[in-house]
Amino acid sequence: MKRIIYFSAAALFIGATLMSLSYDFNSNSSSDSNKETAKRRISFKIRGTGSKGISVKIGVGSKVGSGSCCSTVSPNTTSSFSGEIGDVVYDSERKRVISKIYDGLEGQTIELKEYY
């Protein structure tokens, strides 16, 4: 009878230990995945349309019409912007997506004359 009690107590102890280890492992892996899915901010520049003479009101957000709006880029100017990976750069007057923000855009210049 004593063996059964000792065996049951040992089984409970081992089970509780395994459950706590499993919980620690799962909580660590979920925090790691949160770090991986966290959005990263990217800085870039936008150059105007040049001789085409078109001023463009630029917005940056998760979709057209959302996020920060609006900064006008005149034909012969270059302006700095930033946004999170996955967001879009859009023309707020024409409701047109100019570019999606991606990791390789860091430090690059978007040429509006290529879009107008």
N, C-alpha and C positions, 0 to 999 in steps of 0.2 A: 504494500500500500504506500509505503514511504517512497518507493521508487517511482510510482505513478505520479505522486505529488511533485517530486523533484524533476521528473521528466517534463511534466506540464509547465512548471515554473520556468525551466530552461527553455522550452519551446516558446513560451510567451516572451521571455527576455530576448531571444534571438529574433523573433518576429518583430518586436518593437524596435530593435536596433536596425533591422533591415528597412523597416518603414521610414525611420528617421533619416537613414542614409539616402533612400530613394527620394525623399522630400528635399533634402539638401541638394542632390544632384539636379533635380528638376527645377528648383528655384534658381540655381546658378545658370543653367542652360537657358532659361527664359530671359534672364537679365542680359546674357550675352547676345541673344537674338534681338533684344530691344536695342542694344547698341548698334547692331548691324543694320536694323531697319530705320534708325534715327536719321532724319534728313540732314544733309549737310548744305551749308550756305555757300554759294558760288558767286564770285564777283566777275563782272564782265563789262564791256563798253559797247555802246551803240553809236555808229556814225551815221549822219544824215544822208539824204538822197543826193546831195551834191547839185549838179547842174539841172537835175530834174525839178528842183525848186519845191518839193513837197514837204511840208512840216507834218510830223507824225506824233500823235499823242500815244505814248507807250504806257502799258500797264503790265504788271507782273503778278501772277497769282496761280492758284491751282487750276483755274479755268477762265475763259474769257469773261470779263466783267467782275471778277473777284480779285481780292488781294489789294496791293497798292496801285493806285491809279491817280493821277495821270501825270506824266512828265513829258513835256513837248520837246522833241528833238528837231531842231531847225535844220534846214538843208545843209548848211556848212559847219555844223557843230558835232562834237563827240561828247557823249554823256556817260557817266558811270552808273551802273545798276548792280543789284545783287538779288538773288532769289535762291530758293531751295531746289535741290535736284528733283525733277519730276514736274515742277511748275512750268508754266508757259509764259512767254513774252508775247504780248498781243497789241494790236492797233485798236485802241478803245473806240475810235470813231467808226471805223470800218468793220469792227467785230471780227478781226482776222488774226489768226495765230501766225506769228512771225517765226518763232523758234521754241523748241522745248529745251528746258535747262537740263544739261547733262554734265557729268564730271569733266569732260574734255573742254568745256566752255570756259573754265577758269582762266582769267587773264586774256581771253580772246576778244576780238571786236566783231560785232555783227554789222555788216554793211547793208543799210536799208536800200541803197540803190539796186541791190540784187533782188529786192522784193517788190519794187514799184517801177 
